[in-house]
């Protein structure tokens, strides 16, 4: 495991909701420009038009999705190199337990493939962060994210 685990951080003040993060994610993982295939999703609020949220996996320290996975061996595992909680599509049985167990529904079910998928942090080099035109997405140590959230 990493000495200082890192994960994604989204700064809504910088986000333009362009959706480029979802497009580059979909292209990297599926070779398509379909943002619905991305593992990260910008969300706009009709009630609060100035608020932009992004739905993505935060790779929880105690991952409910991993605990809920009934496959044997587990389809959901923590990558020892990056600390990312990942889904192995070969082992996934498509039950959607991970989707229902996740507090933010980060895993998404792909009906055509009969499996769930979620962010894998691109092996420790997230493409969404590299391609974010406003710098709203960052790949930071958890302690730094805590400091940023507490300061806001």
C-alpha positions in Angstrom: 0.0 0.0 0.0 1.2 3.5 -0.7 2.7 5.4 2.2 0.5 8.4 1.5 -2.7 7.3 -0.3 -4.0 9.6 -3.0 -7.4 10.0 -4.5 -9.4 12.5 -6.7 -10.4 15.9 -5.4 -13.0 18.1 -7.2 -13.0 21.9 -6.6 -16.5 23.0 -7.6 -15.4 26.6 -7.7 -13.1 25.8 -10.6 -15.4 23.4 -12.5 -17.1 24.5 -15.7 -19.1 21.3 -16.1 -17.6 20.8 -19.5 -17.8 17.0 -19.2 -14.3 16.6 -20.7 -13.3 14.4 -17.7 -16.1 11.9 -18.6 -15.2 11.9 -22.3 -11.4 11.2 -21.7 -12.3 8.6 -19.2 -14.6 6.8 -21.6 -12.0 7.0 -24.4 -9.2 5.6 -22.2 -11.3 2.7 -20.9 -13.6 1.9 -23.8 -12.3 3.7 -26.9 -15.5 5.7 -27.2 -16.3 9.4 -26.8 -19.6 8.6 -25.0 -19.5 10.4 -21.7 -22.0 7.9 -20.2 -19.2 5.3 -20.4 -17.0 7.5 -18.3 -16.3 6.6 -14.7 -16.7 10.2 -13.6 -19.8 12.3 -14.2 -20.4 16.0 -13.9 -23.8 16.9 -12.4 -25.6 20.1 -12.8 -28.3 21.3 -10.5 -31.4 22.9 -12.0 -32.2 24.5 -8.6 -28.8 25.8 -8.0 -27.3 26.7 -11.4 -24.0 27.9 -10.0 -23.4 24.6 -8.2 -21.5 21.9 -10.1 -20.9 18.5 -8.5 -19.0 15.6 -9.9 -19.9 12.0 -9.2 -16.8 9.9 -8.8 -15.3 7.2 -6.6 -13.3 8.4 -3.6 -11.8 5.0 -3.0 -13.0 4.8 0.6 -10.8 3.5 3.3 -13.5 1.1 4.3 -15.2 0.5 0.9 -18.9 -0.6 1.2 -18.8 -1.7 -2.4 -16.0 -4.2 -1.7 -17.8 -5.5 1.4 -21.0 -6.0 -0.5 -19.5 -7.9 -3.4 -20.7 -11.5 -3.2 -18.5 -13.0 -6.0 -15.9 -15.6 -4.9 -13.1 -14.6 -5.4 -14.1 -11.0 -4.9 -14.5 -8.9 -8.0 -13.8 -5.8 -6.0 -10.3 -5.4 -4.6 -7.9 -2.7 -3.5 -4.9 -2.2 -5.8 -1.8 -2.5 -3.6 0.2 -0.1 -5.8 -2.3 2.8 -6.0 -4.8 2.2 -3.2 -7.6 2.3 -5.7 -10.7 0.2 -5.1 -11.1 -1.6 -8.4 -13.6 -3.9 -10.1 -12.3 -6.9 -12.1 -14.7 -7.3 -15.0 -13.8 -10.9 -15.4 -14.9 -11.7 -11.8 -17.9 -9.4 -11.7 -21.2 -11.3 -11.8 -23.3 -8.2 -12.6 -25.4 -8.4 -9.4 -25.1 -4.6 -8.8 -24.5 -5.0 -5.1 -21.7 -2.6 -5.3 -23.9 0.1 -6.9 -26.5 -0.2 -4.1 -23.9 -0.4 -1.3 -22.0 2.7 -2.3 -23.2 5.9 -0.6 -22.6 7.9 -3.8 -23.4 5.2 -6.3 -19.9 5.5 -7.9 -20.0 2.0 -9.4 -22.2 1.9 -12.5 -23.7 -1.1 -14.2 -23.2 -1.6 -17.9 -26.1 -3.6 -19.2 -24.5 -4.6 -22.5 -21.5 -6.1 -20.7 -23.4 -7.3 -17.6 -20.8 -5.9 -15.3 -20.3 -2.9 -13.1 -17.4 -0.5 -13.5 -15.9 2.4 -11.5 -12.8 4.6 -11.4 -9.5 2.8 -11.1 -7.4 6.0 -10.9 -5.9 5.0 -14.2 -3.2 3.0 -12.5 -2.2 6.0 -10.4 -2.0 8.5 -13.2 -5.7 9.7 -13.7 -6.2 11.0 -17.2 -9.2 13.1 -16.1 -6.9 15.1 -13.9 -4.4 15.6 -16.6 -7.1 16.7 -19.1 -9.2 19.0 -16.9 -9.0 22.4 -18.6 -9.8 24.4 -15.4 -7.7 22.4 -12.9 -10.9 21.5 -11.0 -9.8 17.9 -10.7 -6.7 17.1 -8.7 -5.0 13.9 -7.6 -4.0 14.5 -4.0 -3.0 12.8 -0.8 -6.1 12.2 1.5 -4.6 14.3 4.3 -4.3 17.3 1.9 -7.9 16.8 0.8 -9.0 16.8 4.4 -7.2 20.1 4.9 -8.8 21.7 1.8 -12.3 20.5 2.9 -11.9 21.7 6.4 -10.6 25.1 5.3 -13.6 25.7 3.0 
